[in-house]
Amino acid sequence: MLQLARRAARFLLIACALVVAACTPAGDDAAEPRTQFNIGWSIYAGWMPWPYAEQAGIVKKWADKYGLEIKFVQVNDYVESVNQYTAGKLDGVTVANMDALTIPAAGGKDTSAIILGDYSNGNDAVLLKGASETSAIKGRDVYLVELSVSHYLLARALETNGLAMTDVKTMNTSDADIAGAFTSPQITAAVAWNPQVTTMKDVAGTTAVFTSADIPGEILDLLVVDTATLKANPDLGKALAGIWYETMALMAKDDAEGAAARAAMAKLAGTTPEAFEGQLATTFLYTDPKAAVAAMASPDLVTTMTRVRDFSFDQGLFGQGARSADAVGMEFPGGTTLGDEGNITLRFDPTFMQLAADGKL
């Protein structure tokens, strides 16, 4: 019953968000050209380049080039940032692939993923106290942000080890609270992402028994923008791509300048340079736009999103009216679609990454 109540609350929130979205420019299908935009972000290693770029003047440089004002807005709670985007309070947001599908897209908000920033290569983890094998999770209460990518990672960990979701009991918490909660001796199992994972692994007797490195390429980190807003303001997509790849080139430098940029990102994330470097080591960043375009165009993305949408439907994340996993339509480069072609609400659009790859921004 508690699970059902949480799901009901989630869908009520989405429904309310969409009512708000219908009254805002970001959620209006007839979006008009604008010059001011707000992009939401939350703390995660792969998303720290965005606030750093704002601090370093890179955002202003590219915004000025296209006559825009772009503000990056920090939201302390990740899910809340996605909810604010869904409600039309933000024009874009940093989000994982599953959550882009199950929150805005499943709620009917037409969303375009324009930057494929990275995939988690160990940043997300299943953590157990007093055990070193995933099988030891059976019968435990598992703390996590329910119905998020952590829930998906848990399902994949269980599946890989011959277990089912019914073998554990999930306990909902927020990404802002989970690290503190894990210090309690009563909590012996959790699923989280960095930077929380780094902190939680320091709790005595804790082992990361399964991580996103065990399922490479399945947990993707994106920048998404409202499709109608993007259509009416394509220069926004150009500016965002310019910001991202200039910052990528800087932080990838193996010199003092690159180290300084990464250290500044660490400070923005509230951690040390050493800890941040460790988080980057478990993040596969697409620093080259050509590589990002190729990854978005790969059939592997369709395979991944098929697995993600099937899990999401099985968990009831498409709402009570969804009769199959095809309820939410997705569009991929080259015109490939998945699901209901009459209800395309998640689009993987490489247009602006391609412009960056071609040097045409």
Helices and strands as residue ranges (DSSP letters): H 2-21, G 25-27, E 36-41, G 45-47, H 49-56, H 58-65, E 69-74, H 78-86, E 92-96, H 97-100, I 101-105, E 111-120, E 124-129, G 134-137, E 141-144, H 149-160, G 165-167, E 169-172, H 178-181, E 189-193, H 196-200, E 206-211, G 212-214, E 220-226, H 227-232, H 234-251, H 256-268, H 273-281, E 283-285, H 289-297, H 299-314, G 325-327, E 329-331, G 333-335, E 337-338, G 341-343, E 344-348, H 351-357
